[in-house]
Amino acid sequence: MPMNEHTKAAEAHETAAKHARMAAEQHQKGDHKSGLEHSDKAMKQSEVAHEASKVAGAKSKTAAH
């Protein structure tokens, strides 16, 4: 059974948050190279999450009518 669009969006947001936390931890340790890598991953995953949220919202609006 395929995941619904809201689940995809939520999971993408969770992954983005995980990478953002990892970036913060690496920067606090002084490992700025790893921090930057995790920050880049967080930004990319945030874009995926945003697009998934837009799709989920559109499908919700369609289903509500």
C-alpha positions as CSV (number, residue, x, y, z in Angstrom):
1,M,0.0,0.0,0.0
2,P,1.6,3.3,-1.0
3,M,2.1,6.0,1.6
4,N,-0.3,8.9,1.4
5,E,1.0,12.3,0.5
6,H,0.8,13.7,4.0
7,T,2.9,10.8,5.3
8,K,5.5,11.5,2.6
9,A,5.6,15.2,3.6
10,A,5.9,14.4,7.3
11,E,8.7,11.9,6.8
12,A,10.6,14.4,4.6
13,H,10.2,17.1,7.3
14,E,11.5,14.7,9.9
15,T,14.5,13.8,7.8
16,A,15.2,17.5,7.3
17,A,15.0,18.2,11.0
18,K,17.3,15.2,11.7
19,H,20.0,16.7,9.4
20,A,19.5,20.2,10.8
21,R,20.1,18.8,14.4
22,M,23.2,16.9,13.2
23,A,24.5,20.0,11.5
24,A,24.1,21.9,14.8
25,E,25.8,19.2,16.8
26,Q,28.8,19.1,14.3
27,H,29.1,22.9,14.4
28,Q,29.1,22.8,18.3
29,K,31.9,20.3,18.2
30,G,33.9,22.5,15.9
31,D,33.6,20.2,12.9
32,H,32.4,22.8,10.4
33,K,33.0,20.7,7.3
34,S,30.6,18.0,8.6
35,G,28.2,20.6,9.8
36,L,28.1,22.2,6.4
37,E,27.4,18.8,4.8
38,H,24.5,18.1,7.1
39,S,23.2,21.6,6.6
40,D,23.2,21.1,2.8
41,K,21.4,17.8,3.3
42,A,18.8,19.5,5.5
43,M,18.2,22.2,3.0
44,K,17.7,19.7,0.1
45,Q,15.4,17.6,2.2
46,S,13.4,20.7,3.3
47,E,12.8,21.4,-0.4
48,V,11.6,17.9,-0.9
49,A,9.3,18.3,2.2
50,H,8.0,21.5,0.9
51,E,7.1,20.1,-2.5
52,A,5.5,17.0,-0.8
53,S,3.5,19.3,1.4
54,K,2.2,21.3,-1.6
55,V,1.1,18.1,-3.3
56,A,-0.6,16.9,-0.1
57,G,-2.4,20.2,0.4
58,A,-3.6,20.1,-3.2
59,K,-4.9,16.6,-2.9
60,S,-6.6,17.5,0.4
61,K,-8.4,20.5,-1.3
62,T,-9.5,18.2,-4.2
63,A,-10.8,15.6,-1.8
64,A,-12.7,18.2,0.3
65,H,-14.7,19.4,-2.7
